[in-house]
Amino acid sequence: MFDQHTLAIIYVCLMGLSVILYAILDGYDLGVGMLLPLDNQSESDIMVASIGPFWDANETWLVLAIGLLLIAFPQAHSLILKELYIPASVMLIGLILRGVAFDFRAKASFGHKPSWDKAFKFGSFIAALSQGFMLGLFVTGFDKSLVGYSFAILSALGVCAAYCFIGAMWLTMKAEGELQIRSIKNGKKMLIVTFIGVIAVSLTNLALNPQIYLKWFTWPNSIFLVPIPVICTILFVLTYMYLKHLQKFKDQFLGLPFIMTALIFVFSFAGLGYSFFPYIVPQHLTIWETVAAPESLNFLLYGAIVVVPTILAYTAYSYRVFWGKCKNLGIIKL
């Protein structure tokens, strides 16, 4: 059906789609978890309700991305998990803690809810920081030097801030009253931190990888690539200005900051993906070196053609069903 070269492109694109959807969808609910107040039970209830119908399904994209990596690029899967075994285990502990806390807080007595809120918040921080740390190690080719670990820590803080940013934008869209006002304020703060983090990580990455610098700033590549950071900067500015004047707009426009934030994620990921293509593991393995046999990938492609659109359709349907403002652990239709 397809040759090995084409299959490598198809599967790496499917992986890229899964990763960016995970970063956006699970990113906002991790952000909501990190922003959870520990001194306001009613606001905590509304925030948890805002992600309740979605958070579990959002993690499907992480499972799909790892599954595609195992199926299509088994050698890369083995190397990545070997190098990231400890932070990946820490991330799973955080995700498990979130899941347990989410379910138990709904059934616990009022006096025990604050403890489960703390567990949910702590689990969200652990998961977000672990993902950022793994991303930092990954893009440096698992550099174990002081510089490599410093970049990984910077990446962890940047991912944490980005998740809080998109989480605040989600709450701006879903909440009302004081919680919405507080979310707008948090969003503006996290936007500035995220913008600084994106610049710092980008400049550090360019300094550490001369090949990436040449990719971006040689003629004629720069004509097509420089607009990516320019568009991201414009989106940051527009989002900040919109948040500054958001209360002047009607409710139907409150989703725009979330959409612009999601676009920032998409363009940032596109720039990162181009920087390292065709490497599936930077400085170690390209997609051509590690792609599986075409016979098996052609067979499995039939399953992917069914599974991926099905997950997309289910995700879209669930968001359509539970769309609206959150209040008192429920959804109010707009």
N, C-alpha and C positions, 0 to 999 in steps of 0.2 A: 504493500500500500504506500508507505513512505520510506525513504532511505534514512540511514542513521543520522545524517547531518540534519535533515528536516525534523526528525523526531526530537533531537536534542533541543532545537529551537522551540518546538511546540511545548515540550515538558518544562523547560525553564520559564517560558511565558506563563504557563499554568501555575507554576510555583510562585512566580512574581505576583500574579493576581491574588493568590491565596494569602501571601504575606502582607500585601498592602491592605487587603480587606480586613485581615486580622488586626493590623496596626490601627486602623481607623475604628473598627467596631468594638474590639475588645479594649482598644486604647481608651475610648471614652468611658467604658464602665470601670476600668481600672482607675481612671482619673476621678470618677465619681467616688470610688471607694477611698482614694487618698484624701479627697476633700471632705469626707464625712465628718461632721461636727460631733464632738463627744460630750457637748454640754447642752444640746438642744434635741430632745428626743423626737419631737414632731417633725423637724426638718430632716432628721436622719431617716424617718419613716418615708417621707416623700421622696428623698433621694434614692433610697433603696427601691421604692416602688417604680421609679422612673426607668430603672434598668432591669427590673424583675422579669419581664417577659422575654428579654433579649440576651442577658449576659451568658447564659449557659450555651445557647446556640452560637454566639459569637466565637467561642473557642473552637468550634468545628473547623474554622479556617486554619487554625494552627495545626490541628490533627491532619488536615488534608495536605498542608504544605510539607509536613514531616513525612507523610506517607508517599507523596510524590517524589521527595528526595530519595527515600529508600528504594522505590521502584525504578526510577529513571537513572539515578546517579548513586548506585550502592557504595562505590568506593569513597565518594565524597561524604556520604552519610556516615560511614564508619569513621572517617578521619574527624569530622566535625563533632560527633558524639564523644569520641575519645578525648579530644581536646577540651570540650565544654561539659564534661560529665558532671563536675561538681556544681558549677553555676546552673546547669540545667536541672539538677536535682533540687537545688535551692528554689528555683522557679516553681517546680512542681509542688514543693512543700507550701509555697505561698498560694498557689492556685487551689490546693486542697484545703488549706486553712480558710480561704475565702468561701469556698463552697460549703464547708461545714458551718461556718459562722452565718452565712446567708440563710441557710435552712433553719438553724437552731434559734436565731434571733426572732424568727417568725412564730416559733412555738414556745419560746421561753417566757417566764413571768416577767412583769415589768421591771422588777428589781435586777434581773439578770441580763436584760437587754444591753445596758452599757458595756458589759464585759464582752459580749459578742460583737458589738460595734467596734470595740478596740481590736478584736481579733480580725474582723473584716478589713479594717483600715490597715493594720499591720501586714496582713496577707497581701493586700494590694500593693503596698510599698515594696515588699520583698519580691513580688512577681515583676513589677515594673523595673526596679533596680537591676534585677538579675537579667532581664531581657536586654537592657541597655548595656550592661557589662559584657554580655555575650556578643552583642553587636560590635562593640568596640574591639574585643579580641579577634572577632572574625575578620573585620576589615583590615586589621594589621597583619593578617596571616598568622595569627596566634603567636605574636611576638611576646616572649616571656621576659623581656627586659623591663627596666624601670619606666622607660618611655612608653612601652606597649601597655603596661598596667595603668599608667597615668592616663593614657588616652581612653582606656576602657572605663576608668572611673568617671572621666569627663563625659563619655558617651552615656553612662548609666544615669548621671544627673540630668543630661539633656533629654533623654527618653522620658524620665520621670516628669520633668517640667512639661514636655510636649503632651503627655497623657493627661496631666492636670489641666492643661490649656484646652484640649478638646473635650475633656470632661466638664469643664466650666461652660463651654459653648453648648454642650448637650443640656445642661441644667438651665441655661438661659432660655433655651427653646421650650423646655418641658415644665419649668416651674413658674410660680406666680409670687407676687408680693415680695416680702423681705428676702426670701430665698433667691428669687430671681435677681434682685438688686445686688445681693452679696455675690452671686455667681458672676454678674457682670464685672464687679470690682475684682474678683479673683481672676477672671478671664483676662482683664487688662494687665494685671501683674504677671500672670503666667505667660502672656503673649510676649512681653518684653524679655522675660527670662529665656523663653524658647528661642526668640530671635537671636539673642546674644549667643545662646548655645549652638544654634545652627551655624552661625558665622564662625565661632571658635572651633567647632568640630570640622567644618569645611576647610578652614585655613590650616589646621593641624594635619588634616588628611593630605592636603596638597603638599605640605612641607615634608611629610613622611614618605610620600610616594611620587617621585619625579615623573614616573610614567603617566600618572593621572594628570599632572600639570600639563604635560605635553599633549595629552588627549583633548584637554579643554581649551588650551590657548595656542594651538597651531592652526594655521590657515589651511583649508576653509572651515574646519570644524567649529571654530569659535563663532562663526556666523549663526550656526544652528543651535549651539549649546549655551552661549552667554544669555540668550533670552530666558533660560530656565531660572537662574538665580534672580534675574530682573523681575520676572513674573512673581516669584515667591516673595520678594521684597514688597512689590506692589500689593499683593494679597495681605501681607502683614499690616501694611499701612492702612489699607481699606478696612480691614477687620477692626483695627484699633479705633479708627475714626467712626466706624459704624457703632461700635460698643459705646463710644463716648456720647453718642446722640441716640442711643437705642430706644430710650424711653419715650421719644417723640414719635416712634413708629407704632403702627398697629400690630396686633399679635401675629398677623399672617406673614410678617417680614422677619420674625424672630428666628427663623431657621436659616437665614442667610449667613450669619457668622459661622454656624456649624458647617455649612456647605463650603465656605471659603477656607475654613481650617482643614477640612478634608482634602481640598485641592492643594493646600500647602503640603500635606502629607504625600499626596500623589506626585507632585513635582519634585519634592525632596527625594523620594524613593526612586523616581525615574533618573534623577541625576546620579544617585548612588549606584544604581544598576548599570548605567552606561559607563561609569568610572571603572568598574571592575570587569565588565564583559570582555571576553568570553569566559572569565574565570568563575567557576562555581565555588572554589575555595581560593581566595586571593593569594597569589604568589605560590600556589601549590598545584592546583588541578584546574584544567579548563573543562568545559562541558563536553568537548570532543573526546577528551582523554578518559572520562569516567562514565560516559553514557552507556546504558545497558544494551543488550543485543536487540536489533531491530525486530526480530520475530516476536519476542515477548512484549516489547513496547507497542507494536502494532495491534496485538491482541488486546492489551490493556487499554488502548486508546478508545476502544468501543465503550468500555465501562466509564472512562473519563467523560466521554461525550454525553453520557446519560447522567452521571453523578453530579458534575459541576453545574450544569444548568438547573438540575433539580434543587441543589442547595441554594443557588441564586434565587430561584423562584420561591422557595420556602422562606428565605430571608426577607425578600420583598413583601411577601404576603403577611408575614408576622408583623412587620413594621406598619403595614397598612391597617391591619386589624387593631393593633394597640397604639395607633397614632393619637395624639392629643395631649392635653395638659394633665399633669399628675397632681392629685390632691387626696390626702387621707387614705393612702395606700390603694388608690384606684385610678382609673383613667377617665378623664372627662373628654368626650368627643368635641372637637372644634366644629 
